[in-house]
Amino acid sequence: ALEAVTPPGGSYTDLCGFYLQVLDDLWQADDGLNGDTVGIDLSQAPGGLTEAEQAAVAWRFGELHGVSARAAAFDQLVEKGYITADPLDEGDPDGPAFYQWEGGCLLTVTPHEGEETEAYSLPVLRFDAEKWASSLGAYCFYDCTAVWPEFGSWSDYTVRNEMIA
């Protein structure tokens, strides 16, 4: 049996579905950065998704887009060898490096700092969303805002700025 429960005050219902939509919108932007393998980092996303929810979003995203997707942060992907680092100075292997994910990309949602979390007594999510494939290949939704619609679940959001590298 499946039971849907609305938390008191209607806050943070269906964040998984909401972030899946954000990730899909990001995937559609600059599809030249997309790859066959995708890392999804929602560990800092506003609303506090559990590890199981993060894994579920990654799995569903992979299923919807026909790619191999995993819930993982940048450092974890470097450690596993998905993201590689080429030193900028061959004589200094511990110095600055050019990072890239050959054939893959990382989708990340993080809080947008210094902004309100409530509007008209309704919860607000402020976040940034980024698609990263290399030190020179990225796309970002910056200063996004979603306001709880009082009835229903998180669905719509606005993007104040978009950036590309």
Accessible surface in RSA format (square Angstrom, percent):
REM  Atomic radii and reference values for relative SASA: ProtOr
REM  Chains: A
REM  Algorithm: Lee & Richards
REM  Probe-radius: 1.40
REM  Slices: 20
REM RES _ NUM      All-atoms   Total-Side   Main-Chain    Non-polar    All polar
REM                ABS   REL    ABS   REL    ABS   REL    ABS   REL    ABS   REL
RES ALA A   1   164.29 151.1  67.53 104.2  96.77 220.1  85.69 120.7  78.61 208.2
RES LEU A   2   179.75 100.1 145.58 104.2  34.16  85.9 146.28 102.7  33.47  90.1
RES GLU A   3   143.39  82.3 116.01  87.8  27.38  65.2  45.33  87.7  98.06  80.1
RES ALA A   4   104.34  95.9  68.60 105.9  35.74  81.3  75.62 106.5  28.72  76.1
RES VAL A   5   107.20  70.5  82.76  74.9  24.44  58.9  87.19  75.8  20.01  54.3
RES THR A   6    93.14  66.2  70.76  71.7  22.38  53.3  38.09  51.2  55.05  83.2
RES PRO A   7    46.28  33.7  41.29  37.6   4.99  18.1  44.37  36.6   1.91  11.9
RES PRO A   8   130.97  95.5 106.84  97.4  24.14  87.7 119.39  98.6  11.58  72.0
RES GLY A   9    75.19  92.7   0.00   N/A  75.19  92.7  45.38 124.5  29.81  66.8
RES GLY A  10    10.30  12.7   0.00   N/A  10.30  12.7   7.32  20.1   2.98   6.7
RES SER A  11    30.42  25.7  29.61  39.5   0.81   1.9  11.44  24.4  18.98  26.6
RES TYR A  12    93.31  43.6  79.07  45.0  14.24  37.1  50.01  37.6  43.29  53.4
RES THR A  13    31.68  22.5  28.21  28.6   3.47   8.3  31.68  42.6   0.00   0.0
RES ASP A  14    72.26  50.6  54.38  54.1  17.88  42.3  22.90  53.9  49.35  49.2
RES LEU A  15    11.21   6.2   8.12   5.8   3.09   7.8   8.12   5.7   3.09   8.3
RES CYS A  16    36.67  27.7  35.27  39.3   1.41   3.3  23.16  58.7  13.51  14.6
RES GLY A  17    30.65  37.8   0.00   N/A  30.65  37.8  22.13  60.7   8.52  19.1
RES PHE A  18     2.04   1.0   0.00   0.0   2.04   5.3   1.64   1.0   0.40   1.1
RES TYR A  19     0.00   0.0   0.00   0.0   0.00   0.0   0.00   0.0   0.00   0.0
RES LEU A  20    31.56  17.6  31.49  22.5   0.07   0.2  31.49  22.1   0.07   0.2
RES GLN A  21    79.77  44.6  76.18  55.7   3.59   8.6  25.28  53.8  54.49  41.3
RES VAL A  22     0.00   0.0   0.00   0.0   0.00   0.0   0.00   0.0   0.00   0.0
RES LEU A  23     0.00   0.0   0.00   0.0   0.00   0.0   0.00   0.0   0.00   0.0
RES ASP A  24    40.53  28.4  40.53  40.3   0.00   0.0  10.69  25.2  29.84  29.8
RES ASP A  25    42.87  30.0  37.11  36.9   5.77  13.6  13.39  31.5  29.48  29.4
RES LEU A  26     0.00   0.0   0.00   0.0   0.00   0.0   0.00   0.0   0.00   0.0
RES TRP A  27    25.13  10.1  24.98  12.1   0.15   0.3  11.14   5.9  13.99  22.7
RES GLN A  28   114.84  64.2  92.65  67.7  22.19  52.8  39.55  84.2  75.29  57.1
RES ALA A  29    19.32  17.8   9.09  14.0  10.23  23.3  19.06  26.8   0.25   0.7
RES ASP A  30    52.59  36.8  32.06  31.9  20.54  48.6  13.84  32.6  38.76  38.7
RES ASP A  31   102.78  72.0  91.37  90.9  11.40  27.0  17.17  40.4  85.61  85.4
RES GLY A  32    68.90  85.0   0.00   N/A  68.90  85.0  38.71 106.2  30.19  67.6
RES LEU A  33    25.88  14.4  21.44  15.3   4.44  11.2  23.57  16.6   2.31   6.2
RES ASN A  34    37.92  26.1  15.85  15.3  22.07  53.1  10.93  26.3  26.99  26.1
RES GLY A  35    13.15  16.2   0.00   N/A  13.15  16.2  10.43  28.6   2.73   6.1
RES ASP A  36   116.06  81.3 111.67 111.1   4.39  10.4  30.03  70.7  86.03  85.8
RES THR A  37    27.72  19.7  27.72  28.1   0.00   0.0   3.52   4.7  24.21  36.6
RES VAL A  38     0.00   0.0   0.00   0.0   0.00   0.0   0.00   0.0   0.00   0.0
RES GLY A  39     0.00   0.0   0.00   N/A   0.00   0.0   0.00   0.0   0.00   0.0
RES ILE A  40     0.90   0.5   0.34   0.3   0.56   1.4   0.34   0.2   0.56   1.5
RES ASP A  41    15.82  11.1  14.30  14.2   1.52   3.6   2.12   5.0  13.70  13.7
RES LEU A  42     1.67   0.9   0.27   0.2   1.40   3.5   0.27   0.2   1.40   3.8
RES SER A  43    69.75  58.9  39.96  53.3  29.79  68.6  33.01  70.3  36.74  51.5
RES GLN A  44   110.81  62.0  98.08  71.7  12.73  30.3  33.47  71.3  77.34  58.7
RES ALA A  45     5.09   4.7   0.00   0.0   5.09  11.6   0.00   0.0   5.09  13.5
RES PRO A  46    23.93  17.4  13.89  12.7  10.04  36.5  23.93  19.8   0.00   0.0
RES GLY A  47    34.21  42.2   0.00   N/A  34.21  42.2   6.15  16.9  28.06  62.8
RES GLY A  48    61.96  76.4   0.00   N/A  61.96  76.4  37.92 104.1  24.04  53.8
RES LEU A  49    15.16   8.4   2.04   1.5  13.12  33.0   2.56   1.8  12.60  33.9
RES THR A  50    78.99  56.2  70.27  71.2   8.71  20.8  76.01 102.1   2.98   4.5
RES GLU A  51   151.54  87.0 142.06 107.5   9.48  22.6  55.96 108.2  95.57  78.0
RES ALA A  52    76.90  70.7  61.89  95.5  15.01  34.1  69.96  98.5   6.94  18.4
RES GLU A  53    65.15  37.4  63.45  48.0   1.70   4.1  19.59  37.9  45.56  37.2
RES GLN A  54    21.87  12.2  21.82  15.9   0.06   0.1   1.46   3.1  20.41  15.5
RES ALA A  55    51.35  47.2  46.59  71.9   4.76  10.8  47.87  67.4   3.49   9.2
RES ALA A  56    52.98  48.7  44.67  68.9   8.31  18.9  51.10  72.0   1.88   5.0
RES VAL A  57     3.94   2.6   1.84   1.7   2.10   5.1   3.88   3.4   0.06   0.2
RES ALA A  58     1.72   1.6   1.72   2.7   0.00   0.0   1.72   2.4   0.00   0.0
RES TRP A  59   161.06  64.6 154.63  74.8   6.43  15.1 130.67  69.7  30.39  49.3
RES ARG A  60    95.26  40.0  95.26  48.6   0.00   0.0  23.75  32.5  71.52  43.3
RES PHE A  61     0.05   0.0   0.05   0.0   0.00   0.0   0.05   0.0   0.00   0.0
RES GLY A  62     5.46   6.7   0.00   N/A   5.46   6.7   3.94  10.8   1.53   3.4
RES GLU A  63    92.53  53.1  62.18  47.0  30.36  72.3  40.11  77.6  52.42  42.8
RES LEU A  64    90.02  50.1  57.26  41.0  32.76  82.3  60.48  42.5  29.54  79.5
RES HIS A  65    45.58  24.9  19.24  13.4  26.34  67.4  16.97  17.5  28.61  33.3
RES GLY A  66    72.48  89.4   0.00   N/A  72.48  89.4  39.47 108.3  33.00  73.9
RES VAL A  67    26.44  17.4   9.91   9.0  16.53  39.8  15.78  13.7  10.66  28.9
RES SER A  68    58.07  49.1  45.53  60.8  12.53  28.9  38.43  81.8  19.63  27.5
RES ALA A  69    24.29  22.3   0.20   0.3  24.09  54.8   0.20   0.3  24.09  63.8
RES ARG A  70    76.46  32.1  71.95  36.7   4.51  10.7  29.91  40.9  46.54  28.2
RES ALA A  71    44.57  41.0  15.48  23.9  29.10  66.2  16.29  22.9  28.28  74.9
RES ALA A  72    15.20  14.0   9.12  14.1   6.08  13.8  13.86  19.5   1.34   3.6
RES ALA A  73    31.35  28.8  30.00  46.3   1.34   3.1  30.00  42.3   1.34   3.6
RES PHE A  74    65.62  32.8  64.50  39.9   1.12   2.9  64.50  39.1   1.12   3.2
RES ASP A  75   109.45  76.7 103.86 103.4   5.59  13.2  34.56  81.3  74.89  74.7
RES GLN A  76    98.32  55.0  96.63  70.6   1.70   4.0  33.71  71.7  64.62  49.0
RES LEU A  77     0.91   0.5   0.91   0.7   0.00   0.0   0.91   0.6   0.00   0.0
RES VAL A  78    51.29  33.7  42.12  38.1   9.17  22.1  42.12  36.6   9.17  24.9
RES GLU A  79   149.42  85.8 113.94  86.2  35.48  84.5  44.00  85.1 105.41  86.1
RES LYS A  80   152.99  74.6 120.19  73.7  32.80  78.1  69.20  62.3  83.79  89.3
RES GLY A  81    47.54  58.6   0.00   N/A  47.54  58.6  29.04  79.7  18.50  41.4
RES TYR A  82    73.33  34.2  62.40  35.5  10.93  28.4  41.30  31.0  32.03  39.5
RES ILE A  83     2.34   1.3   0.00   0.0   2.34   5.6   0.00   0.0   2.34   6.3
RES THR A  84    66.61  47.4  62.17  63.0   4.43  10.6  59.00  79.2   7.61  11.5
RES ALA A  85    45.92  42.2  21.59  33.3  24.33  55.3  21.59  30.4  24.33  64.4
RES ASP A  86    72.41  50.7  72.30  72.0   0.11   0.3  22.80  53.7  49.61  49.5
RES PRO A  87    41.02  29.9  33.09  30.2   7.93  28.8  33.09  27.3   7.93  49.3
RES LEU A  88   123.22  68.6  88.16  63.1  35.06  88.1  90.78  63.8  32.44  87.3
RES ASP A  89    81.16  56.9  76.93  76.6   4.23  10.0  26.89  63.3  54.27  54.1
RES GLU A  90   151.86  87.2 129.79  98.2  22.07  52.5  66.27 128.2  85.59  69.9
RES GLY A  91    71.36  88.0   0.00   N/A  71.36  88.0  39.02 107.1  32.34  72.4
RES ASP A  92    61.20  42.9  59.65  59.4   1.55   3.7  15.55  36.6  45.65  45.5
RES PRO A  93    96.76  70.5  78.34  71.4  18.43  67.0  78.34  64.7  18.43 114.5
RES ASP A  94   140.66  98.5 106.66 106.2  34.00  80.4  36.62  86.2 104.04 103.8
RES GLY A  95    22.55  27.8   0.00   N/A  22.55  27.8  12.08  33.2  10.47  23.4
RES PRO A  96    95.56  69.6  81.37  74.2  14.19  51.6  94.17  77.7   1.40   8.7
RES ALA A  97    25.61  23.5   7.26  11.2  18.35  41.7   7.26  10.2  18.35  48.6
RES PHE A  98    54.47  27.3  53.02  32.8   1.45   3.8  54.41  33.0   0.06   0.2
RES TYR A  99    74.13  34.6  74.13  42.2   0.00   0.0  32.50  24.4  41.63  51.3
RES GLN A 100    48.76  27.3  48.68  35.6   0.08   0.2   1.64   3.5  47.12  35.7
RES TRP A 101    12.58   5.0   6.19   3.0   6.38  15.0   0.73   0.4  11.85  19.2
RES GLU A 102   146.16  83.9 123.43  93.4  22.73  54.1  62.18 120.3  83.98  68.6
RES GLY A 103    49.22  60.7   0.00   N/A  49.22  60.7  38.18 104.8  11.04  24.7
RES GLY A 104     2.56   3.2   0.00   N/A   2.56   3.2   0.00   0.0   2.56   5.7
RES CYS A 105     0.00   0.0   0.00   0.0   0.00   0.0   0.00   0.0   0.00   0.0
RES LEU A 106     8.81   4.9   8.62   6.2   0.19   0.5   8.62   6.1   0.19   0.5
RES LEU A 107     0.00   0.0   0.00   0.0   0.00   0.0   0.00   0.0   0.00   0.0
RES THR A 108    27.73  19.7  26.80  27.2   0.93   2.2  21.13  28.4   6.60  10.0
RES VAL A 109     0.29   0.2   0.00   0.0   0.29   0.7   0.00   0.0   0.29   0.8
RES THR A 110    40.78  29.0  40.67  41.2   0.11   0.3  26.12  35.1  14.67  22.2
RES PRO A 111    48.89  35.6  43.03  39.2   5.86  21.3  43.03  35.5   5.86  36.4
RES HIS A 112    21.66  11.8  13.88   9.6   7.79  19.9   3.67   3.8  17.99  20.9
RES GLU A 113   136.89  78.6 121.83  92.2  15.06  35.9  65.70 127.1  71.19  58.1
RES GLY A 114    81.69 100.7   0.00   N/A  81.69 100.7  45.04 123.6  36.64  82.1
RES GLU A 115    65.49  37.6  42.01  31.8  23.48  55.9   4.27   8.3  61.22  50.0
RES GLU A 116    94.01  54.0  80.39  60.8  13.62  32.4  46.43  89.8  47.58  38.8
RES THR A 117    98.51  70.1  89.77  91.0   8.74  20.8  58.59  78.7  39.92  60.4
RES GLU A 118   108.27  62.2  95.49  72.2  12.78  30.4  20.47  39.6  87.81  71.7
RES ALA A 119    27.54  25.3  20.49  31.6   7.05  16.0  27.54  38.8   0.00   0.0
RES TYR A 120   207.70  97.0 172.72  98.3  34.98  91.0 138.39 104.0  69.31  85.4
RES SER A 121    96.07  81.2  71.69  95.7  24.38  56.2  33.74  71.8  62.33  87.3
RES LEU A 122    38.34  21.3  38.34  27.4   0.00   0.0  38.34  26.9   0.00   0.0
RES PRO A 123    25.45  18.5  23.39  21.3   2.06   7.5  25.45  21.0   0.00   0.0
RES VAL A 124     3.84   2.5   1.12   1.0   2.72   6.6   1.12   1.0   2.72   7.4
RES LEU A 125     2.39   1.3   1.71   1.2   0.68   1.7   2.39   1.7   0.00   0.0
RES ARG A 126    19.41   8.1  13.79   7.0   5.62  13.4   4.61   6.3  14.80   9.0
RES PHE A 127     0.00   0.0   0.00   0.0   0.00   0.0   0.00   0.0   0.00   0.0
RES ASP A 128    23.87  16.7  23.10  23.0   0.77   1.8   8.07  19.0  15.80  15.8
RES ALA A 129     0.36   0.3   0.00   0.0   0.36   0.8   0.36   0.5   0.00   0.0
RES GLU A 130    64.01  36.8  63.92  48.4   0.10   0.2  12.09  23.4  51.93  42.4
RES LYS A 131     0.00   0.0   0.00   0.0   0.00   0.0   0.00   0.0   0.00   0.0
RES TRP A 132    32.05  12.9  32.05  15.5   0.00   0.0  19.09  10.2  12.96  21.0
RES ALA A 133    14.53  13.4  13.16  20.3   1.37   3.1  13.16  18.5   1.37   3.6
RES SER A 134    18.83  15.9  18.28  24.4   0.55   1.3   9.67  20.6   9.16  12.8
RES SER A 135    55.35  46.8  27.67  36.9  27.68  63.8  24.16  51.5  31.18  43.7
RES LEU A 136   134.27  74.8 120.81  86.4  13.46  33.8 122.04  85.7  12.23  32.9
RES GLY A 137     7.65   9.4   0.00   N/A   7.65   9.4   7.59  20.8   0.06   0.1
RES ALA A 138    15.79  14.5  15.30  23.6   0.49   1.1  15.46  21.8   0.33   0.9
RES TYR A 139    32.55  15.2  31.99  18.2   0.56   1.5  10.37   7.8  22.18  27.3
RES CYS A 140    18.52  14.0  18.52  20.7   0.00   0.0   9.66  24.5   8.86   9.6
RES PHE A 141    11.67   5.8  11.67   7.2   0.00   0.0  11.67   7.1   0.00   0.0
RES TYR A 142    85.59  40.0  85.59  48.7   0.00   0.0  48.01  36.1  37.58  46.3
RES ASP A 143     6.81   4.8   5.27   5.2   1.54   3.6   0.08   0.2   6.72   6.7
RES CYS A 144     0.00   0.0   0.00   0.0   0.00   0.0   0.00   0.0   0.00   0.0
RES THR A 145    30.19  21.5  27.23  27.6   2.96   7.1  21.02  28.2   9.17  13.9
RES ALA A 146     0.90   0.8   0.08   0.1   0.82   1.9   0.90   1.3   0.00   0.0
RES VAL A 147    63.91  42.1  48.87  44.2  15.05  36.3  48.87  42.5  15.05  40.8
RES TRP A 148     6.05   2.4   5.40   2.6   0.64   1.5   3.32   1.8   2.73   4.4
RES PRO A 149    60.57  44.1  34.65  31.6  25.92  94.2  46.04  38.0  14.53  90.3
RES GLU A 150   104.62  60.1  87.61  66.3  17.01  40.5  13.86  26.8  90.76  74.1
RES PHE A 151   176.00  88.1 157.59  97.6  18.41  47.9 161.17  97.7  14.84  42.5
RES GLY A 152    55.49  68.4   0.00   N/A  55.49  68.4  36.42  99.9  19.06  42.7
RES SER A 153    37.63  31.8  31.29  41.8   6.34  14.6   9.24  19.7  28.39  39.8
RES TRP A 154     5.64   2.3   0.55   0.3   5.09  11.9   0.81   0.4   4.83   7.8
RES SER A 155    62.99  53.2  50.98  68.0  12.02  27.7  38.69  82.4  24.30  34.0
RES ASP A 156   119.51  83.7 109.62 109.1   9.89  23.4  38.04  89.5  81.47  81.2
RES TYR A 157    40.83  19.1  14.20   8.1  26.63  69.3  14.48  10.9  26.35  32.5
RES THR A 158    94.67  67.3  90.46  91.7   4.21  10.0  80.72 108.4  13.95  21.1
RES VAL A 159    48.78  32.1  19.66  17.8  29.13  70.2  19.68  17.1  29.11  78.9
RES ARG A 160   160.41  67.4 130.60  66.6  29.81  71.0  45.61  62.3 114.79  69.6
RES ASN A 161    69.44  47.9  63.52  61.4   5.92  14.2  16.62  40.0  52.82  51.0
RES GLU A 162    99.68  57.2  69.34  52.5  30.34  72.2  20.33  39.3  79.36  64.8
RES MET A 163    94.67  49.0  87.70  58.0   6.97  16.6  54.60  46.4  40.06  53.1
RES ILE A 164   115.81  65.9  88.39  65.8  27.42  66.1  90.08  64.9  25.73  69.8
RES ALA A 165    74.62  68.6  37.85  58.4  36.77  83.6  65.23  91.9   9.39  24.9
END  Absolute sums over single chains surface
CHAIN  1 A     9277.8       6996.1       2281.6       4996.1       4281.7
END  Absolute sums over all chains
TOTAL          9277.8       6996.1       2281.6       4996.1       4281.7
